[in-house]
Amino acid sequence: MKGRRLHGLTGLRGAVALGAGLTLVFGGTAAAGVPTGEDVGKAKPAAPKCSFAQGEWAHCVRVVTKLDHAPAVGGTAKISIDVTAQAALSDARIEADLPGTLSWATAPAGLSVQHLDSAAPLPVGPLDRAQGSVALAPGATRHFEGTVRAKAAGAAPVDVRVSGTKRDGTDSGAARTFVTVGRTPSQSLLGYRAPAKGISDSTTVPAGITPRRATPELPYKKVELTKKDQISDASRHAADKSRSGAVHAGALTCFKGSYNYDFPAGTSHPSINLQVQLRAKHWYGDETLGTSITDSTGHYQVCSSDAGGEDDYIRFVAENGQWSVRNTDDDVYQFVSQTFTNVGDGTTTDVGFLQPADANLMPSLHIFDEANDAKSWTPGACWSAHDHDCRQIPYNWSPTSTKGTFYSTDDKHVYLTGPDPDSRSVVVHETGHAVMDDVYGDHFPAAPNCSPHYLTSTSSTGCAWTEGFADWYQSAVYHDPEYVDTHNKIYLDLENHTWGTANWQDGDTVEGRVAGALNDIADTGHEKYWDDYGEGAPGHIWDTLLAGFSATFHDFWNLRGQKGYNVSDPVQGSLYQNTIDYGFRNPLADNQTLTRPAPIPAQQNYHYATNVVFWSVTAVRPPAGGSLSLEMYGDRDQKQLLAKSADGQDVVDFVAVDSNHRPLGEIYPRVDTTGSNGEYRIQLSQGARQMQPSEAIAMTAPDNIVTVRDLCVPANTKATITATPSDPSQDAELFLMASDPAQSSTWVQPRAFAAAKAGGQGPGKAESFTYTAPAAGCYGVVLVNKAGSGTYTLALATS
């Protein structure tokens, strides 16, 4: 199969080198930062039209930064920033951050300077930020120039970000330029001198630093080392004559300590499941004497009976049996301690807290930690429960890498750009692609129309499934429905977007809708209006993923049902909440009112089963000034129309069912909301009671809409029925429904077919009618609470 690049979220990242001067171009998001909540009733805009791209990803904003040269300490250099947008951005904010090695000698015109603590792992010391607001017109480029002064030696990035609001949401772009400041001009360069073969020194963490995690604590799983690094005693030399001192058989010499990294700057975090090697230097080459792995606090102890003597050291390798972090030359990152000489046999040396000496390489350990977060959450010993030998996911990254952000189905590597490790969602999203590819046995689903793709816009069912799964995977790992891209300051809520949400398109061709549906199936929190289900993650979602290949989310849903997992209407509500409708019929419970939005979608479907041999009634209350229609069907596919009620503006429409004659069974109401704008209410009442001479019925607006009683009388009975309110706000309507036992078409009747009715007296007034029964039977008495709250006295007099 031809290799494909699978990106995490369109426009979150993109980079391309632009020749001399180390100019970097990073794309912004095309549909980022969409509004939350239910913006019901607004028209959906067309998908963004953007052409700024890196590979397959389209962006609406482009940022280009360039330094004319790399200054030495005390020197200056000119910096230019060009910002171009393909859509109008109002109040676009620009932030140009200089690391601790640089400061603003002259800020670009219109930007003010602020001194801040660094929020990222790379810059050392406080940031110098030039910031301000700018209006961006479509197709126009804004140019900024300034001067930077080199104040300290070291390599660090210059970060520029732009974000603003456009018609269909927010958009942003970013650029990162690395500069190495030397003490002399010859030591300075545009870029970064990476360590050979990915091997770098470690340094001791200052005293008093307590490691802590930047991301939510996850269950710790100890993983296996890679097989090639598991060294057995039998493969080692029995003795090393170059060592000084005698070696005592069976005497274990140990080294202990912990390994850490900074994120953000100044905050130390433990490196978990990091490979630890005890090494010895020999004249003929270095030898691994023993291996271990760091625990959930970053601590380790590694021992060997061959250690001791002189020239021992510890090597920390960003690799284990299930993931590794490598540079762009595919060399695994390694960090080495100082050399320990003349260590006594059988002793234990406390190495202390160590971390990379080069702060620019700390993101490699952050990637390693984010992969650990993903694996700790992912069920099973391997990424895929199908695997006998666990697959390793390699992550390729360097501080200046521009190849990314994607997972390649060709070589099974994740490729990340320089800023990607700052953003937990980006790394774990790409891991989600790798996991899906592994679970599906390297048969990754086809994803047409996925270049470009957007979180909130239509692509294809295949693209929405693969990208939506990866969006959900990262949110499940972190128990957080947000997609977080720290570098671009993008925080996208994957939940709380339902029908009618502005700037979101609908259905299972939209990746954000698929991700939201998976979130709502799994989580136990409920969102308005239809999300009333939660089974916990990963649960049945993961079992279904493992059960077989799914090319689309619809395939996945069908497979879930085949596995015997819940695909009933309550679960489908989680899909429907995210505008995916696979035949959802919203369940109605007796005397429980539901509040639903109008007018999107225009037709909303319901379901209940008659369960008592009495009359039942379903009623809908429109919003003020609105009108609804209520249709009643006898089948789920809504081919068998039983009755329809549509009596006009501000009318409570209802349909009554006579289960004294119609067999008990399924009923499928449908509400057409096109005549309303705002929320409406729907209520089912299965009376299961006969009329009494006098009965008090409490009804509170707006939720208590309707109730029904059976009036069972002999032929020619004259009945007078009266509803008297207790509160002046109450406004009653009273109806009597009659059916013919021989005519099945009369067993389901709308409001307009009432045999008798009373209404129009106004709030606080009693409503009454008299009816003579033409035949013996049970008639339906329907009381509608048109407005107000209080207690109705429903009275019956017969003769």
Steps between C-alpha positions, in 0.01 A plus 500: 500500500627843412603694807277784611548790731228521758475836668354572839290810431502709188710810529620445854850481371690534174852607416726542201854627461538807281865508409779702655449681824303216656160639412219284633138511389237349724133476409215585732173324557221526252215440741647519847348636815139454397242636744350276765139450595185468296487790257172366367346638187801661336587407145815296452773674298675330216825320577801731516686552173869510578811417301793557737626147535772270616450172321129423516397750766330826412526811716345844499786685671870494422784640709852544363790602723860566402817613676757660272783326691582327829641753747775432753465602866466879515415525129174575324308363202199611302183293504212521255151358546247469219140404578260411219136395533255367244203609709431822687613477862380759747706574809773261393754469781868468420753369754871484416690320778876523542669238721730575789798528263347803321318821582326767296731789420226654286156343492303503172291813457163475668607222740573542869752295699418291805733284711352157581593164644535235234207260458691262272793271574746645251566867581732543793417789730218755466348585162507838332163524324407762241122502471210692358182488294468536127219482244565258215322546168448208260801452276702775668840458666605700806873551537679556832868573563698519819848456651604232747803509729691187601550499877610142576652204318284203410257359247129576531198573281333825405124440496245719322126437526200674346138427588176678428129468430354454156146437374493126569707481818853579609819445307867504585844451359843459652866493405806376687855602411802354679807709561821402679667793672875454540754695700665587171354545151662178384314309770159641402271350239142503378383161617611251760795262529340166578706241691655223292299178496247657734734460801513788746630563849290517815530739788392495864167661584548786748426412861146563618331421169212256548390314187135537408293426193355760266225267378237313704650203685423175321527139615860387471585192298849363494596410144757263359835611364577455135642153442822625346583684822435211737851378586541165670783420737602211277569738212733718702869449550567290807757755609654820382871502559516871424307576818686598809434305818381148548151387403327290760269237355133573573563846647242738351606858443200732459420853388174673587339838441229656287473658157293810428426771245358853515155590368426781520833661569593471866249224575658158529310185399604138532587298192298180526581164338829642372766240428801512736829333408798446724802533271873443534777657290765266358791555272327280241160673533223565749296216647151482648517327837136523609168655408203635688210737447381808686188467713196725535706759689796489262714299746711199409760262633729310266752240618764262370753262649738622229481865606747668731854599438536799269319668212135408558218729387122503455332539163133597478338391174168638369389157393322198636313211346202708389619848408814698433592861427753562226660791321454572132790267420303222674743479791338432839555780751747402773624692802813401688606572856848590617751215526544336840851374572624253760154408629529231762363155425171426674426868567202714399566844353226762514525690172227746605248689285622535140356668193624590149776760506365645173158657566422483129480121525260487794199486263624158388429376851166681500408305185613184680279591796199576279544162333513348848172674583344344190631151572401517867142567391485261203356163610719192476868419517565625145359785298279235338367198687542304175879523521713218639816709475425862581554755225723796575386847392799720409459878530734704280570851627770761538488858632518630142309226318248614240388156384161447657248485646382152391508125547631308201333173411810423292777481763267505805673808646345813651665817367489813715609857442707698747212654703280187502613361838362815666151375417380180664211450256718518190734219610228272636272563201771370268546207737131426450561461126786260570284298738215471248745387232639237738157375610387470137806299403648777282176532301436862581155616382479698179451869571396685183460877498727521803751743359419748629261413779356705783373410844163668447439453127394221268769276349398136442377216716846337487689819584256593777535152654881484499552860610205499738630186670841661551333817631304288749802287592700795629202634695441154653866471601487832685139469622438840345270579203728780380746484214798693633765657278704708741741642246223651288285579805216289366257335742219327312206355688399166345172496693216744560439543128165377379250571222513860388837583655645782294797411280451124544371280221301189576520124468751217495711664228619758756789378719406720794153344503649147507737597782216660694279193457772270632553736793131507586465122477790457740465781750252501783431873486194612310459790261183672394294373309540135407806370680357292784730199471850411618675166527853599597814495285637303336249221568293381210649758264838332520356150481317597183816649351677168559206294372560566130578749228279808469542725199266765639334598823176347367684169453629535855148557630365196316787288635421623850147365460627169361718466809187522712581840646232760557387680184151585627342843485652624830849431362409641162418820685874551547542479124202723434641754746787523253270522194553136395157348440487124441122482552483649848159502667515699821335292775206656682437400862160535662441849644860611442521815290787546254627841386632508145627767260343629184530537207815288440446221418156577361356156578573327829394144566378330817393160623297341776303182556145497630496276806155539658148440364405865536518814291842665463589837357813672366503882497744769385519856630651745247714799598312829531376607159594167343310215342580130485352196339484158663478186291447151640634192321447132563841388373863598561559583134207743516313362203173439686352841591234462768402863566627858479427805712591848373255756635699822469699761690537471880286183500590195709460225242433145614416155368310250716518120472217272614669185630162370612471391137837544333737217601781604732821570313737747344413861418734739318418872533671755278511874559539743211654819642521716187230737629693583816821660613613403846458215741183292516379234744355156443324280757347153503219413740373144534207566731435152643218659706125533470313822563397561860222728622770741610879488468773757566771507231811714551641642175793739484586697186682469278588132554161357602314513171237228491331223693232247402228300677265225379126566526333157489119529483190319366325620185298821524684615811501876531830618644602849604873549546651812654862612555531774764840669556631593843723782374412803285792422267360164396335469159336163431378327187275195532428236235313173469623240250273228366580200282305230319592144597427390143708772332875466559555836332332664803727341760761774458356851492639857479381796701275622219294179508384546860134405552463780755720781624508804721742791496532869450367622834845632581746472791352426840164392353336158514448306177209257462308297244211252502500190282252218451667170420343344187628156594643317798876523523802681634557852379818706538487822705799719415595794722749745346681753718530779247671731749565560868575291806274363769246226567203418281192344654365260238137424579251255346119504523293232319130427447 
